[in-house]
Amino acid sequence: MAKKSLGHVELQWTCPNCSTRNPGPQKTCPNCGAPQPDNVEFEQAAQETIITDEEKIAQAKAGPDIHCYYCGTRNPANAPTCSQCGADLSEGAKRKSGQVLGAHRDRPAKQIECPACGTANEADAPNCVNCGASLVEPQPKPEPQVATKPIQQKKGGFGRIAVIVGVVVLACAALITLFVLFNRTEDVIGTARSVSWSRSIEIEGLVPVTYEDWHDEIPADGVMGSCTSKARYTQDERPANAQSREICGTPYTVDSGSGFGEVVQDCQYEVFENFCEYTVEEWQKVDEKSLSGEDLSPRWPTLALSSDEREADRTETYRCIFSTEDGQYSYSSSDQNLLTQCEIGSRWILKINTFDMVTDIEPAN
């Protein structure tokens, strides 16, 4: 993602000697005079304000400060020698930078209650205005670890697994039972009493059909209709010759190592392109001709096709009605040979399953 800079803000650091909160650019604690050690990290202020002072902006952009390898004094990134002892800073240690400190705090911060006397202080106060105590909450001491026995798993977990397995087994058993019942048949003698047949032919015609697609995906034979601009994809860089919209995430503060933080956003660009309606001619079902009868000579319906029509799918169904001692049964098939054999009065063996359905037939010898 592209990173968009919104400007720079002052960070702060807490003096490890007296717990005073100090502005990020401040290199020594004004309360106790101790210099900032190289292992003290910068923190976000309670409320961050984008700085406009050109000198501070230049300082923020200069890069991470350098701690003198000889005396530990913190120096600006562009300083050649230590301001305290004059040592060459080429061997000094640069402060770490680039760490994300958190979301940008651009809203007014709440007042802080002094943990010592309870006085309300402004969010950016270095110490309590009433008693001078540190406004940094003391961290609780870690409680000693007490050895405990490992928690045993409840047996209920195995019980749930057993229930799930049982349900699966029952479901499988039910499916197998249905399969067996459907395919288990008994032979019943029946006599053919009537037949019927039906035949159909679908007719297709060239008709205009409307679709939608991106402008560059429309086929060459498509007739263009109306278009609208829609977001098609996102990319990290702003496109040079296309309509786009910038979409950025929540601003956050990054430690620049100089006592200042840079407020940035991760941004992408939605690229818009034309999404259009278009029309093409396609073969579609426009009619269907059917013919039916109750004789042994099935026929196809007669077609009279125009120049922009054609024959499509053909379907045929043949049905025989049988009488048995237990009543009437019917059997349907798409096999024309069934109809030609199913003469009135002929005897057949009907395969009837548990659900009283005819699953197959064969002539009785």
Secondary structure, 3 states (H helix, E strand, C coil): CEEEEEEEEECEEECCCCCCEEECCCCECCCCCCECCCCCCCECCCCCCCCCCHHHHHHHHCCCCEECCCCCCEECCCCCECCCCCCEHHHCEECCCCCEEEECCCCCCCCEECCCCCCEECCCCCECCCCCCECCCCCCCCCCCCCCCCCCCCCHHHHHHHHHHHHHHHHHHHHHHHHHHHHCEEEEEEEEEEEEEEEEEEEEEEEEEEEEEEHHHCCCCCEEEEEEEEEEEEECCCCCCCEEEEEECCCEEEECCCCEEEEEEEEEEEEEEEEEEEEEEEEEEEEEEEEEECCCCCCCCCCCCCCCEEEEEEEEEEEEEEEECCEEEEEEECCHHHHHHCCCCCEEEEEEECCCCEEEEEECC
